[in-house]
Structure formats: structure tokens, C-alpha cells
């Protein structure tokens, strides 16, 4: 079973909310594409939990972006 990673004590790891807005897509749309609950995608967008690496790869493909665009720089 694949697990989501909680972002305990961490800053915003992903920029999923920003990239969705740039692509004019909604969390609901992404949830439908991935077969996930919209509440799960909402938690990803708020960085309260993170999707798996495999899910990030699927998201990047759906949004037609390089996977690294989904992450904030650690600098």
C-alpha cells in the first residue's frame, strides 16, 4: 500500500496549487483525472500531506510540465 507523506514541520514542499492555477485547472479536475477524492487533492495543494513520487509523475504528465516544476526550490 502506498502512503502519503505528512509535511510535519516543513514549509511548502510542492507548488501544485500554483501550477494548477497556471494551467487553468482545478483540484476537482485533477482528482477526477487521478481517480482520487477531491479532499485528498486539496490536502496536497495545501501541503498538509504530499502525494507519492509516482503520483507526482502522473500529475506532471497530466499538466504537461516537468516534474521539478511541481516543487519549490530548497534554496
PDB file of N, CA, C, O and CB in Angstrom:
ATOM      1  N   UNK A   1       0.840  -1.182   0.000  1.00  0.00           N
ATOM      2  CA  UNK A   1       0.000   0.000   0.000  1.00  0.00           C
ATOM      3  C   UNK A   1       0.886   1.247   0.000  1.00  0.00           C
ATOM      4  O   UNK A   1       1.853   1.338   0.756  1.00  0.00           O
ATOM      5  CB  UNK A   1      -0.956  -0.002   1.221  1.00  0.00           C
ATOM      6  N   UNK A   2       0.545   2.177  -0.841  1.00  0.00           N
ATOM      7  CA  UNK A   2       1.307   3.425  -0.928  1.00  0.00           C
ATOM      8  C   UNK A   2       0.785   4.411   0.098  1.00  0.00           C
ATOM      9  O   UNK A   2      -0.418   4.502   0.341  1.00  0.00           O
ATOM     10  CB  UNK A   2       1.224   4.029  -2.349  1.00  0.00           C
ATOM     11  N   UNK A   3       1.702   5.142   0.691  1.00  0.00           N
ATOM     12  CA  UNK A   3       1.330   6.099   1.726  1.00  0.00           C
ATOM     13  C   UNK A   3       1.661   7.512   1.293  1.00  0.00           C
ATOM     14  O   UNK A   3       2.592   7.744   0.522  1.00  0.00           O
ATOM     15  CB  UNK A   3       2.034   5.774   3.038  1.00  0.00           C
ATOM     16  N   UNK A   4       0.891   8.437   1.795  1.00  0.00           N
ATOM     17  CA  UNK A   4       1.185   9.846   1.591  1.00  0.00           C
ATOM     18  C   UNK A   4       2.098  10.292   2.716  1.00  0.00           C
ATOM     19  O   UNK A   4       2.043   9.759   3.824  1.00  0.00           O
ATOM     20  CB  UNK A   4      -0.118  10.706   1.539  1.00  0.00           C
ATOM     21  N   UNK A   5       2.920  11.256   2.429  1.00  0.00           N
ATOM     22  CA  UNK A   5       3.868  11.751   3.415  1.00  0.00           C
ATOM     23  C   UNK A   5       3.322  13.022   4.041  1.00  0.00           C
ATOM     24  O   UNK A   5       2.985  13.974   3.336  1.00  0.00           O
ATOM     25  CB  UNK A   5       5.252  12.003   2.778  1.00  0.00           C
ATOM     26  N   UNK A   6       3.234  13.037   5.374  1.00  0.00           N
ATOM     27  CA  UNK A   6       2.795  14.250   6.067  1.00  0.00           C
ATOM     28  C   UNK A   6       3.919  15.268   6.050  1.00  0.00           C
ATOM     29  O   UNK A   6       5.092  14.907   6.144  1.00  0.00           O
ATOM     30  CB  UNK A   6       2.362  13.939   7.523  1.00  0.00           C
ATOM     31  N   UNK A   7       3.572  16.510   5.934  1.00  0.00           N
ATOM     32  CA  UNK A   7       4.549  17.600   5.885  1.00  0.00           C
ATOM     33  C   UNK A   7       4.702  18.235   7.259  1.00  0.00           C
ATOM     34  O   UNK A   7       4.581  19.452   7.400  1.00  0.00           O
ATOM     35  CB  UNK A   7       4.131  18.662   4.850  1.00  0.00           C
ATOM     36  N   UNK A   8       4.963  17.434   8.252  1.00  0.00           N
ATOM     37  CA  UNK A   8       5.070  17.927   9.621  1.00  0.00           C
ATOM     38  C   UNK A   8       6.302  18.807   9.767  1.00  0.00           C
ATOM     39  O   UNK A   8       7.420  18.377   9.482  1.00  0.00           O
ATOM     40  CB  UNK A   8       5.125  16.757  10.620  1.00  0.00           C
ATOM     41  N   UNK A   9       6.090  20.043  10.212  1.00  0.00           N
ATOM     42  CA  UNK A   9       7.194  20.949  10.467  1.00  0.00           C
ATOM     43  C   UNK A   9       7.943  21.405   9.229  1.00  0.00           C
ATOM     44  O   UNK A   9       9.045  21.942   9.341  1.00  0.00           O
ATOM     45  CB  UNK A   9       8.138  20.309  11.383  1.00  0.00           C
ATOM     46  N   UNK A  10       7.375  21.204   8.061  1.00  0.00           N
ATOM     47  CA  UNK A  10       8.057  21.591   6.836  1.00  0.00           C
ATOM     48  C   UNK A  10       7.298  22.725   6.167  1.00  0.00           C
ATOM     49  O   UNK A  10       6.098  22.903   6.375  1.00  0.00           O
ATOM     50  CB  UNK A  10       8.196  20.391   5.879  1.00  0.00           C
ATOM     51  N   UNK A  11       8.008  23.467   5.380  1.00  0.00           N
ATOM     52  CA  UNK A  11       7.370  24.541   4.624  1.00  0.00           C
ATOM     53  C   UNK A  11       6.672  23.936   3.413  1.00  0.00           C
ATOM     54  O   UNK A  11       6.569  22.716   3.287  1.00  0.00           O
ATOM     55  CB  UNK A  11       8.409  25.622   4.188  1.00  0.00           C
ATOM     56  N   UNK A  12       6.211  24.777   2.554  1.00  0.00           N
ATOM     57  CA  UNK A  12       5.516  24.313   1.357  1.00  0.00           C
ATOM     58  C   UNK A  12       6.487  23.590   0.442  1.00  0.00           C
ATOM     59  O   UNK A  12       7.365  24.202  -0.167  1.00  0.00           O
ATOM     60  CB  UNK A  12       4.852  25.490   0.616  1.00  0.00           C
ATOM     61  N   UNK A  13       6.318  22.290   0.355  1.00  0.00           N
ATOM     62  CA  UNK A  13       7.192  21.460  -0.466  1.00  0.00           C
ATOM     63  C   UNK A  13       6.781  21.556  -1.931  1.00  0.00           C
ATOM     64  O   UNK A  13       7.614  21.754  -2.815  1.00  0.00           O
ATOM     65  CB  UNK A  13       7.155  19.994   0.010  1.00  0.00           C
ATOM     66  N   UNK A  14       5.475  21.411  -2.168  1.00  0.00           N
ATOM     67  CA  UNK A  14       5.037  21.418  -3.569  1.00  0.00           C
ATOM     68  C   UNK A  14       4.372  22.738  -3.936  1.00  0.00           C
ATOM     69  O   UNK A  14       3.925  23.497  -3.077  1.00  0.00           O
ATOM     70  CB  UNK A  14       4.071  20.260  -3.832  1.00  0.00           C
ATOM     71  N   UNK A  15       4.324  22.982  -5.236  1.00  0.00           N
ATOM     72  CA  UNK A  15       3.649  24.171  -5.757  1.00  0.00           C
ATOM     73  C   UNK A  15       2.466  23.750  -6.628  1.00  0.00           C
ATOM     74  O   UNK A  15       2.147  24.392  -7.629  1.00  0.00           O
ATOM     75  CB  UNK A  15       4.637  25.056  -6.568  1.00  0.00           C
ATOM     76  N   UNK A  16       1.837  22.676  -6.226  1.00  0.00           N
ATOM     77  CA  UNK A  16       0.737  22.120  -7.002  1.00  0.00           C
ATOM     78  C   UNK A  16      -0.391  23.123  -7.212  1.00  0.00           C
ATOM     79  O   UNK A  16      -0.918  23.241  -8.319  1.00  0.00           O
ATOM     80  CB  UNK A  16       0.201  20.885  -6.320  1.00  0.00           C
ATOM     81  N   UNK A  17      -0.763  23.842  -6.168  1.00  0.00           N
ATOM     82  CA  UNK A  17      -1.840  24.831  -6.280  1.00  0.00           C
ATOM     83  C   UNK A  17      -1.494  25.893  -7.322  1.00  0.00           C
ATOM     84  O   UNK A  17      -2.347  26.292  -8.115  1.00  0.00           O
ATOM     85  CB  UNK A  17      -2.107  25.496  -4.914  1.00  0.00           C
ATOM     86  N   UNK A  18      -0.243  26.347  -7.319  1.00  0.00           N
ATOM     87  CA  UNK A  18       0.211  27.377  -8.261  1.00  0.00           C
ATOM     88  C   UNK A  18       0.194  26.844  -9.691  1.00  0.00           C
ATOM     89  O   UNK A  18      -0.283  27.516 -10.604  1.00  0.00           O
ATOM     90  CB  UNK A  18       1.628  27.864  -7.892  1.00  0.00           C
ATOM     91  N   UNK A  19       0.716  25.636  -9.880  1.00  0.00           N
ATOM     92  CA  UNK A  19       0.784  25.067 -11.232  1.00  0.00           C
ATOM     93  C   UNK A  19      -0.620  24.798 -11.768  1.00  0.00           C
ATOM     94  O   UNK A  19      -0.883  25.033 -12.947  1.00  0.00           O
ATOM     95  CB  UNK A  19       1.615  23.762 -11.233  1.00  0.00           C
ATOM     96  N   UNK A  20      -1.515  24.312 -10.926  1.00  0.00           N
ATOM     97  CA  UNK A  20      -2.904  24.124 -11.372  1.00  0.00           C
ATOM     98  C   UNK A  20      -3.500  25.445 -11.847  1.00  0.00           C
ATOM     99  O   UNK A  20      -4.159  25.488 -12.885  1.00  0.00           O
ATOM    100  CB  UNK A  20      -3.766  23.533 -10.233  1.00  0.00           C
ATOM    101  N   UNK A  21      -3.276  26.513 -11.104  1.00  0.00           N
ATOM    102  CA  UNK A  21      -3.794  27.829 -11.494  1.00  0.00           C
ATOM    103  C   UNK A  21      -3.167  28.289 -12.804  1.00  0.00           C
ATOM    104  O   UNK A  21      -3.859  28.824 -13.670  1.00  0.00           O
ATOM    105  CB  UNK A  21      -3.528  28.867 -10.389  1.00  0.00           C
ATOM    106  N   UNK A  22      -1.865  28.083 -12.952  1.00  0.00           N
ATOM    107  CA  UNK A  22      -1.180  28.476 -14.190  1.00  0.00           C
ATOM    108  C   UNK A  22      -1.750  27.736 -15.392  1.00  0.00           C
ATOM    109  O   UNK A  22      -1.837  28.291 -16.488  1.00  0.00           O
ATOM    110  CB  UNK A  22       0.325  28.209 -14.078  1.00  0.00           C
ATOM    111  N   UNK A  23      -2.135  26.485 -15.183  1.00  0.00           N
ATOM    112  CA  UNK A  23      -2.685  25.657 -16.265  1.00  0.00           C
ATOM    113  C   UNK A  23      -4.202  25.780 -16.370  1.00  0.00           C
ATOM    114  O   UNK A  23      -4.833  25.101 -17.180  1.00  0.00           O
ATOM    115  CB  UNK A  23      -2.306  24.198 -16.052  1.00  0.00           C
ATOM    116  N   UNK A  24      -4.782  26.648 -15.548  1.00  0.00           N
ATOM    117  CA  UNK A  24      -6.232  26.873 -15.516  1.00  0.00           C
ATOM    118  C   UNK A  24      -7.005  25.573 -15.287  1.00  0.00           C
ATOM    119  O   UNK A  24      -8.003  25.288 -15.950  1.00  0.00           O
ATOM    120  CB  UNK A  24      -6.691  27.523 -16.821  1.00  0.00           C
ATOM    121  N   UNK A  25      -6.508  24.803 -14.328  1.00  0.00           N
ATOM    122  CA  UNK A  25      -7.153  23.549 -13.932  1.00  0.00           C
ATOM    123  C   UNK A  25      -7.510  23.645 -12.453  1.00  0.00           C
ATOM    124  O   UNK A  25      -6.928  24.436 -11.711  1.00  0.00           O
ATOM    125  CB  UNK A  25      -6.224  22.312 -14.210  1.00  0.00           C
ATOM    126  N   UNK A  26      -8.460  22.840 -12.044  1.00  0.00           N
ATOM    127  CA  UNK A  26      -8.895  22.849 -10.650  1.00  0.00           C
ATOM    128  C   UNK A  26      -8.454  21.571  -9.941  1.00  0.00           C
ATOM    129  O   UNK A  26      -8.089  20.577 -10.569  1.00  0.00           O
ATOM    130  CB  UNK A  26     -10.423  23.008 -10.563  1.00  0.00           C
ATOM    131  N   UNK A  27      -8.499  21.632  -8.628  1.00  0.00           N
ATOM    132  CA  UNK A  27      -8.223  20.440  -7.843  1.00  0.00           C
ATOM    133  C   UNK A  27      -9.238  19.348  -8.136  1.00  0.00           C
ATOM    134  O   UNK A  27      -8.899  18.165  -8.156  1.00  0.00           O
ATOM    135  CB  UNK A  27      -8.220  20.769  -6.359  1.00  0.00           C
ATOM    136  N   UNK A  28     -10.484  19.748  -8.362  1.00  0.00           N
ATOM    137  CA  UNK A  28     -11.532  18.776  -8.694  1.00  0.00           C
ATOM    138  C   UNK A  28     -11.203  18.064 -10.002  1.00  0.00           C
ATOM    139  O   UNK A  28     -11.358  16.847 -10.104  1.00  0.00           O
ATOM    140  CB  UNK A  28     -12.908  19.471  -8.796  1.00  0.00           C
ATOM    141  N   UNK A  29     -10.750  18.820 -11.001  1.00  0.00           N
ATOM    142  CA  UNK A  29     -10.348  18.227 -12.280  1.00  0.00           C
ATOM    143  C   UNK A  29      -9.227  17.212 -12.058  1.00  0.00           C
ATOM    144  O   UNK A  29      -9.279  16.096 -12.577  1.00  0.00           O
ATOM    145  CB  UNK A  29      -9.893  19.326 -13.275  1.00  0.00           C
ATOM    146  N   UNK A  30      -8.215  17.607 -11.284  1.00  0.00           N
ATOM    147  CA  UNK A  30      -7.082  16.718 -11.040  1.00  0.00           C
ATOM    148  C   UNK A  30      -7.534  15.460 -10.311  1.00  0.00           C
ATOM    149  O   UNK A  30      -7.098  14.358 -10.643  1.00  0.00           O
ATOM    150  CB  UNK A  30      -5.997  17.439 -10.231  1.00  0.00           C
ATOM    151  N   UNK A  31      -8.396  15.619  -9.329  1.00  0.00           N
ATOM    152  CA  UNK A  31      -8.916  14.464  -8.591  1.00  0.00           C
ATOM    153  C   UNK A  31      -9.622  13.494  -9.534  1.00  0.00           C
ATOM    154  O   UNK A  31      -9.435  12.281  -9.437  1.00  0.00           O
ATOM    155  CB  UNK A  31      -9.882  14.922  -7.479  1.00  0.00           C
ATOM    156  N   UNK A  32     -10.430  14.026 -10.444  1.00  0.00           N
ATOM    157  CA  UNK A  32     -11.137  13.180 -11.408  1.00  0.00           C
ATOM    158  C   UNK A  32     -10.159  12.445 -12.310  1.00  0.00           C
ATOM    159  O   UNK A  32     -10.340  11.257 -12.580  1.00  0.00           O
ATOM    160  CB  UNK A  32     -12.098  14.018 -12.253  1.00  0.00           C
ATOM    161  N   UNK A  33      -9.126  13.135 -12.777  1.00  0.00           N
ATOM    162  CA  UNK A  33      -8.135  12.528 -13.665  1.00  0.00           C
ATOM    163  C   UNK A  33      -7.370  11.398 -12.975  1.00  0.00           C
ATOM    164  O   UNK A  33      -7.016  10.401 -13.605  1.00  0.00           O
ATOM    165  CB  UNK A  33      -7.157  13.588 -14.161  1.00  0.00           C
ATOM    166  N   UNK A  34      -7.121  11.564 -11.684  1.00  0.00           N
ATOM    167  CA  UNK A  34      -6.324  10.594 -10.930  1.00  0.00           C
ATOM    168  C   UNK A  34      -7.173   9.540 -10.218  1.00  0.00           C
ATOM    169  O   UNK A  34      -6.638   8.578  -9.667  1.00  0.00           O
ATOM    170  CB  UNK A  34      -5.473  11.316  -9.919  1.00  0.00           C
ATOM    171  N   UNK A  35      -8.498   9.724 -10.228  1.00  0.00           N
ATOM    172  CA  UNK A  35      -9.368   8.805  -9.504  1.00  0.00           C
ATOM    173  C   UNK A  35      -9.213   8.936  -7.994  1.00  0.00           C
ATOM    174  O   UNK A  35      -9.323   7.957  -7.256  1.00  0.00           O
ATOM    175  CB  UNK A  35      -9.084   7.381  -9.925  1.00  0.00           C
ATOM    176  N   UNK A  36      -8.955  10.167  -7.548  1.00  0.00           N
ATOM    177  CA  UNK A  36      -8.748  10.439  -6.120  1.00  0.00           C
ATOM    178  C   UNK A  36      -9.896  11.282  -5.581  1.00  0.00           C
ATOM    179  O   UNK A  36     -10.632  11.911  -6.341  1.00  0.00           O
ATOM    180  CB  UNK A  36      -7.394  11.158  -5.885  1.00  0.00           C
ATOM    181  N   UNK A  37     -10.035  11.287  -4.282  1.00  0.00           N
ATOM    182  CA  UNK A  37     -11.025  12.128  -3.619  1.00  0.00           C
ATOM    183  C   UNK A  37     -10.566  13.584  -3.722  1.00  0.00           C
ATOM    184  O   UNK A  37      -9.392  13.870  -3.483  1.00  0.00           O
ATOM    185  CB  UNK A  37     -11.223  11.701  -2.123  1.00  0.00           C
ATOM    186  N   UNK A  38     -11.458  14.506  -4.069  1.00  0.00           N
ATOM    187  CA  UNK A  38     -11.069  15.921  -4.128  1.00  0.00           C
ATOM    188  C   UNK A  38     -10.473  16.436  -2.818  1.00  0.00           C
ATOM    189  O   UNK A  38      -9.626  17.329  -2.841  1.00  0.00           O
ATOM    190  CB  UNK A  38     -12.268  16.765  -4.494  1.00  0.00           C
ATOM    191  N   UNK A  39     -10.897  15.892  -1.683  1.00  0.00           N
ATOM    192  CA  UNK A  39     -10.333  16.313  -0.394  1.00  0.00           C
ATOM    193  C   UNK A  39      -8.856  15.937  -0.297  1.00  0.00           C
ATOM    194  O   UNK A  39      -8.070  16.662   0.313  1.00  0.00           O
ATOM    195  CB  UNK A  39     -11.117  15.677   0.771  1.00  0.00           C
ATOM    196  N   UNK A  40      -8.481  14.818  -0.889  1.00  0.00           N
ATOM    197  CA  UNK A  40      -7.075  14.404  -0.901  1.00  0.00           C
ATOM    198  C   UNK A  40      -6.248  15.393  -1.699  1.00  0.00           C
ATOM    199  O   UNK A  40      -5.181  15.818  -1.256  1.00  0.00           O
ATOM    200  CB  UNK A  40      -6.923  12.986  -1.486  1.00  0.00           C
ATOM    201  N   UNK A  41      -6.734  15.761  -2.874  1.00  0.00           N
ATOM    202  CA  UNK A  41      -6.020  16.726  -3.714  1.00  0.00           C
ATOM    203  C   UNK A  41      -5.939  18.073  -3.002  1.00  0.00           C
ATOM    204  O   UNK A  41      -4.925  18.765  -3.094  1.00  0.00           O
ATOM    205  CB  UNK A  41      -6.717  16.882  -5.092  1.00  0.00           C
ATOM    206  N   UNK A  42      -6.991  18.443  -2.302  1.00  0.00           N
ATOM    207  CA  UNK A  42      -6.976  19.691  -1.537  1.00  0.00           C
ATOM    208  C   UNK A  42      -5.868  19.665  -0.484  1.00  0.00           C
ATOM    209  O   UNK A  42      -5.186  20.671  -0.283  1.00  0.00           O
ATOM    210  CB  UNK A  42      -8.343  19.928  -0.865  1.00  0.00           C
ATOM    211  N   UNK A  43      -5.684  18.537   0.185  1.00  0.00           N
ATOM    212  CA  UNK A  43      -4.610  18.420   1.182  1.00  0.00           C
ATOM    213  C   UNK A  43      -3.242  18.513   0.522  1.00  0.00           C
ATOM    214  O   UNK A  43      -2.312  19.075   1.102  1.00  0.00           O
ATOM    215  CB  UNK A  43      -4.730  17.094   1.954  1.00  0.00           C
ATOM    216  N   UNK A  44      -3.108  17.968  -0.686  1.00  0.00           N
ATOM    217  CA  UNK A  44      -1.839  18.104  -1.423  1.00  0.00           C
ATOM    218  C   UNK A  44      -1.583  19.574  -1.734  1.00  0.00           C
ATOM    219  O   UNK A  44      -0.474  20.075  -1.548  1.00  0.00           O
ATOM    220  CB  UNK A  44      -1.863  17.266  -2.739  1.00  0.00           C
ATOM    221  N   UNK A  45      -2.627  20.262  -2.212  1.00  0.00           N
ATOM    222  CA  UNK A  45      -2.480  21.672  -2.606  1.00  0.00           C
ATOM    223  C   UNK A  45      -2.153  22.573  -1.422  1.00  0.00           C
ATOM    224  O   UNK A  45      -1.495  23.600  -1.585  1.00  0.00           O
ATOM    225  CB  UNK A  45      -3.754  22.162  -3.280  1.00  0.00           C
ATOM    226  N   UNK A  46      -2.606  22.197  -0.240  1.00  0.00           N
ATOM    227  CA  UNK A  46      -2.314  22.993   0.955  1.00  0.00           C
ATOM    228  C   UNK A  46      -1.030  22.538   1.640  1.00  0.00           C
ATOM    229  O   UNK A  46      -0.627  23.100   2.659  1.00  0.00           O
ATOM    230  CB  UNK A  46      -3.477  22.912   1.936  1.00  0.00           C
ATOM    231  N   UNK A  47      -0.392  21.517   1.073  1.00  0.00           N
ATOM    232  CA  UNK A  47       0.861  20.979   1.601  1.00  0.00           C
ATOM    233  C   UNK A  47       0.720  20.352   2.985  1.00  0.00           C
ATOM    234  O   UNK A  47       1.707  20.241   3.713  1.00  0.00           O
ATOM    235  CB  UNK A  47       1.890  22.067   1.654  1.00  0.00           C
ATOM    236  N   UNK A  48      -0.493  19.942   3.360  1.00  0.00           N
ATOM    237  CA  UNK A  48      -0.631  19.256   4.646  1.00  0.00           C
ATOM    238  C   UNK A  48      -0.166  17.810   4.541  1.00  0.00           C
ATOM    239  O   UNK A  48       0.282  17.225   5.527  1.00  0.00           O
ATOM    240  CB  UNK A  48      -2.087  19.307   5.130  1.00  0.00           C
ATOM    241  N   UNK A  49      -0.271  17.234   3.350  1.00  0.00           N
ATOM    242  CA  UNK A  49       0.323  15.932   3.025  1.00  0.00           C
ATOM    243  C   UNK A  49       0.868  16.021   1.610  1.00  0.00           C
ATOM    244  O   UNK A  49       0.514  16.923   0.850  1.00  0.00           O
ATOM    245  CB  UNK A  49      -0.725  14.757   3.162  1.00  0.00           C
ATOM    246  N   UNK A  50       1.731  15.077   1.265  1.00  0.00           N
ATOM    247  CA  UNK A  50       2.311  15.054  -0.073  1.00  0.00           C
ATOM    248  C   UNK A  50       1.920  13.764  -0.781  1.00  0.00           C
ATOM    249  O   UNK A  50       1.848  12.710  -0.149  1.00  0.00           O
ATOM    250  CB  UNK A  50       3.849  15.194  -0.008  1.00  0.00           C
ATOM    251  N   UNK A  51       1.666  13.833  -2.085  1.00  0.00           N
ATOM    252  CA  UNK A  51       1.414  12.601  -2.829  1.00  0.00           C
ATOM    253  C   UNK A  51       2.710  11.803  -2.978  1.00  0.00           C
ATOM    254  O   UNK A  51       3.800  12.298  -2.692  1.00  0.00           O
ATOM    255  CB  UNK A  51       0.810  12.916  -4.220  1.00  0.00           C
ATOM    256  N   UNK A  52       2.566  10.571  -3.427  1.00  0.00           N
ATOM    257  CA  UNK A  52       3.741   9.738  -3.678  1.00  0.00           C
ATOM    258  C   UNK A  52       4.499  10.270  -4.889  1.00  0.00           C
ATOM    259  O   UNK A  52       3.976  11.073  -5.661  1.00  0.00           O
ATOM    260  CB  UNK A  52       3.331   8.258  -3.900  1.00  0.00           C
ATOM    261  N   UNK A  53       5.723   9.818  -5.040  1.00  0.00           N
ATOM    262  CA  UNK A  53       6.524  10.203  -6.205  1.00  0.00           C
ATOM    263  C   UNK A  53       5.825   9.757  -7.486  1.00  0.00           C
ATOM    264  O   UNK A  53       5.818  10.483  -8.480  1.00  0.00           O
ATOM    265  CB  UNK A  53       7.947   9.591  -6.124  1.00  0.00           C
ATOM    266  N   UNK A  54       5.246   8.576  -7.460  1.00  0.00           N
ATOM    267  CA  UNK A  54       4.530   8.072  -8.636  1.00  0.00           C
ATOM    268  C   UNK A  54       3.358   8.987  -8.996  1.00  0.00           C
ATOM    269  O   UNK A  54       3.100   9.244 -10.172  1.00  0.00           O
ATOM    270  CB  UNK A  54       4.024   6.637  -8.383  1.00  0.00           C
ATOM    271  N   UNK A  55       2.660   9.470  -7.981  1.00  0.00           N
ATOM    272  CA  UNK A  55       1.533  10.370  -8.228  1.00  0.00           C
ATOM    273  C   UNK A  55       2.019  11.709  -8.749  1.00  0.00           C
ATOM    274  O   UNK A  55       1.403  12.286  -9.646  1.00  0.00           O
ATOM    275  CB  UNK A  55       0.711  10.568  -6.951  1.00  0.00           C
ATOM    276  N   UNK A  56       3.128  12.217  -8.192  1.00  0.00           N
ATOM    277  CA  UNK A  56       3.701  13.457  -8.729  1.00  0.00           C
ATOM    278  C   UNK A  56       4.018  13.287 -10.216  1.00  0.00           C
ATOM    279  O   UNK A  56       3.777  14.199 -11.007  1.00  0.00           O
ATOM    280  CB  UNK A  56       4.983  13.855  -7.944  1.00  0.00           C
ATOM    281  N   UNK A  57       4.554  12.132 -10.598  1.00  0.00           N
ATOM    282  CA  UNK A  57       4.885  11.876 -12.005  1.00  0.00           C
ATOM    283  C   UNK A  57       3.624  11.905 -12.866  1.00  0.00           C
ATOM    284  O   UNK A  57       3.636  12.468 -13.960  1.00  0.00           O
ATOM    285  CB  UNK A  57       5.603  10.514 -12.155  1.00  0.00           C
ATOM    286  N   UNK A  58       2.535  11.302 -12.381  1.00  0.00           N
ATOM    287  CA  UNK A  58       1.267  11.316 -13.120  1.00  0.00           C
ATOM    288  C   UNK A  58       0.725  12.740 -13.244  1.00  0.00           C
ATOM    289  O   UNK A  58       0.224  13.135 -14.296  1.00  0.00           O
ATOM    290  CB  UNK A  58       0.228  10.412 -12.426  1.00  0.00           C
ATOM    291  N   UNK A  59       0.833  13.505 -12.152  1.00  0.00           N
ATOM    292  CA  UNK A  59       0.357  14.888 -12.163  1.00  0.00           C
ATOM    293  C   UNK A  59       1.134  15.707 -13.189  1.00  0.00           C
ATOM    294  O   UNK A  59       0.548  16.473 -13.953  1.00  0.00           O
ATOM    295  CB  UNK A  59       0.487  15.522 -10.760  1.00  0.00           C
ATOM    296  N   UNK A  60       2.444  15.541 -13.200  1.00  0.00           N
ATOM    297  CA  UNK A  60       3.279  16.269 -14.160  1.00  0.00           C
ATOM    298  C   UNK A  60       2.869  15.930 -15.589  1.00  0.00           C
ATOM    299  O   UNK A  60       2.792  16.811 -16.445  1.00  0.00           O
ATOM    300  CB  UNK A  60       4.770  15.940 -13.942  1.00  0.00           C
ATOM    301  N   UNK A  61       2.609  14.659 -15.840  1.00  0.00           N
ATOM    302  CA  UNK A  61       2.185  14.240 -17.177  1.00  0.00           C
ATOM    303  C   UNK A  61       0.839  14.861 -17.542  1.00  0.00           C
ATOM    304  O   UNK A  61       0.671  15.372 -18.650  1.00  0.00           O
ATOM    305  CB  UNK A  61       2.100  12.707 -17.256  1.00  0.00           C
ATOM    306  N   UNK A  62      -0.116  14.820 -16.620  1.00  0.00           N
ATOM    307  CA  UNK A  62      -1.444  15.391 -16.873  1.00  0.00           C
ATOM    308  C   UNK A  62      -1.384  16.889 -17.146  1.00  0.00           C
ATOM    309  O   UNK A  62      -2.129  17.409 -17.976  1.00  0.00           O
ATOM    310  CB  UNK A  62      -2.361  15.126 -15.692  1.00  0.00           C
ATOM    311  N   UNK A  63      -0.485  17.583 -16.434  1.00  0.00           N
ATOM    312  CA  UNK A  63      -0.379  19.039 -16.578  1.00  0.00           C
ATOM    313  C   UNK A  63       0.636  19.447 -17.637  1.00  0.00           C
ATOM    314  O   UNK A  63       0.824  20.633 -17.910  1.00  0.00           O
ATOM    315  CB  UNK A  63      -0.003  19.664 -15.252  1.00  0.00           C
ATOM    316  N   UNK A  64       1.288  18.447 -18.232  1.00  0.00           N
ATOM    317  CA  UNK A  64       2.278  18.690 -19.280  1.00  0.00           C
ATOM    318  C   UNK A  64       3.396  19.620 -18.795  1.00  0.00           C
ATOM    319  O   UNK A  64       3.742  20.604 -19.449  1.00  0.00           O
ATOM    320  CB  UNK A  64       1.598  19.289 -20.515  1.00  0.00           C
ATOM    321  N   UNK A  65       3.950  19.273 -17.623  1.00  0.00           N
ATOM    322  CA  UNK A  65       5.068  20.027 -17.058  1.00  0.00           C
ATOM    323  C   UNK A  65       6.155  19.046 -16.625  1.00  0.00           C
ATOM    324  O   UNK A  65       5.893  17.861 -16.420  1.00  0.00           O
ATOM    325  CB  UNK A  65       4.602  20.911 -15.855  1.00  0.00           C
ATOM    326  N   UNK A  66       7.368  19.554 -16.490  1.00  0.00           N
ATOM    327  CA  UNK A  66       8.450  18.768 -15.917  1.00  0.00           C
ATOM    328  C   UNK A  66       8.132  18.582 -14.433  1.00  0.00           C
ATOM    329  O   UNK A  66       7.655  19.511 -13.780  1.00  0.00           O
ATOM    330  CB  UNK A  66       9.855  19.464 -16.132  1.00  0.00           C
ATOM    331  N   UNK A  67       8.389  17.407 -13.907  1.00  0.00           N
ATOM    332  CA  UNK A  67       8.051  17.127 -12.516  1.00  0.00           C
ATOM    333  C   UNK A  67       8.693  18.125 -11.554  1.00  0.00           C
ATOM    334  O   UNK A  67       8.104  18.444 -10.521  1.00  0.00           O
ATOM    335  CB  UNK A  67       8.478  15.719 -12.155  1.00  0.00           C
ATOM    336  N   UNK A  68       9.874  18.617 -11.870  1.00  0.00           N
ATOM    337  CA  UNK A  68      10.547  19.554 -10.954  1.00  0.00           C
ATOM    338  C   UNK A  68       9.781  20.868 -10.812  1.00  0.00           C
ATOM    339  O   UNK A  68       9.967  21.589  -9.832  1.00  0.00           O
ATOM    340  CB  UNK A  68      11.967  19.840 -11.444  1.00  0.00           C
ATOM    341  N   UNK A  69       8.916  21.187 -11.786  1.00  0.00           N
ATOM    342  CA  UNK A  69       8.100  22.402 -11.687  1.00  0.00           C
ATOM    343  C   UNK A  69       7.047  22.308 -10.582  1.00  0.00           C
ATOM    344  O   UNK A  69       6.477  23.317 -10.167  1.00  0.00           O
ATOM    345  CB  UNK A  69       7.418  22.678 -13.019  1.00  0.00           C
ATOM    346  N   UNK A  70       6.797  21.094 -10.115  1.00  0.00           N
ATOM    347  CA  UNK A  70       5.800  20.892  -9.070  1.00  0.00           C
ATOM    348  C   UNK A  70       6.356  21.118  -7.667  1.00  0.00           C
ATOM    349  O   UNK A  70       5.615  21.066  -6.685  1.00  0.00           O
ATOM    350  CB  UNK A  70       5.235  19.500  -9.169  1.00  0.00           C
ATOM    351  N   UNK A  71       7.664  21.370  -7.575  1.00  0.00           N
ATOM    352  CA  UNK A  71       8.311  21.521  -6.269  1.00  0.00           C
ATOM    353  C   UNK A  71       8.896  22.903  -6.094  1.00  0.00           C
ATOM    354  O   UNK A  71       9.351  23.523  -7.056  1.00  0.00           O
ATOM    355  CB  UNK A  71       9.399  20.479  -6.091  1.00  0.00           C
ATOM    356  N   UNK A  72       8.882  23.385  -4.861  1.00  0.00           N
ATOM    357  CA  UNK A  72       9.560  24.627  -4.520  1.00  0.00           C
ATOM    358  C   UNK A  72      11.047  24.357  -4.400  1.00  0.00           C
ATOM    359  O   UNK A  72      11.461  23.265  -4.010  1.00  0.00           O
ATOM    360  CB  UNK A  72       9.001  25.230  -3.208  1.00  0.00           C
ATOM    361  N   UNK A  73      11.834  25.342  -4.731  1.00  0.00           N
ATOM    362  CA  UNK A  73      13.280  25.233  -4.594  1.00  0.00           C
ATOM    363  C   UNK A  73      13.638  25.164  -3.119  1.00  0.00           C
ATOM    364  O   UNK A  73      12.994  25.802  -2.286  1.00  0.00           O
ATOM    365  CB  UNK A  73      13.996  26.423  -5.279  1.00  0.00           C
ATOM    366  N   UNK A  74      14.658  24.394  -2.801  1.00  0.00           N
ATOM    367  CA  UNK A  74      15.096  24.290  -1.405  1.00  0.00           C
ATOM    368  C   UNK A  74      16.083  25.386  -1.046  1.00  0.00           C
ATOM    369  O   UNK A  74      16.568  25.441   0.084  1.00  0.00           O
ATOM    370  CB  UNK A  74      15.724  22.926  -1.147  1.00  0.00           C
ATOM    371  N   UNK A  75      16.383  26.254  -1.997  1.00  0.00           N
ATOM    372  CA  UNK A  75      17.349  27.341  -1.763  1.00  0.00           C
ATOM    373  C   UNK A  75      16.723  28.464  -0.986  1.00  0.00           C
ATOM    374  O   UNK A  75      17.386  29.461  -0.698  1.00  0.00           O
ATOM    375  CB  UNK A  75      17.898  27.873  -3.079  1.00  0.00           C
TER     376      UNK A  75
END
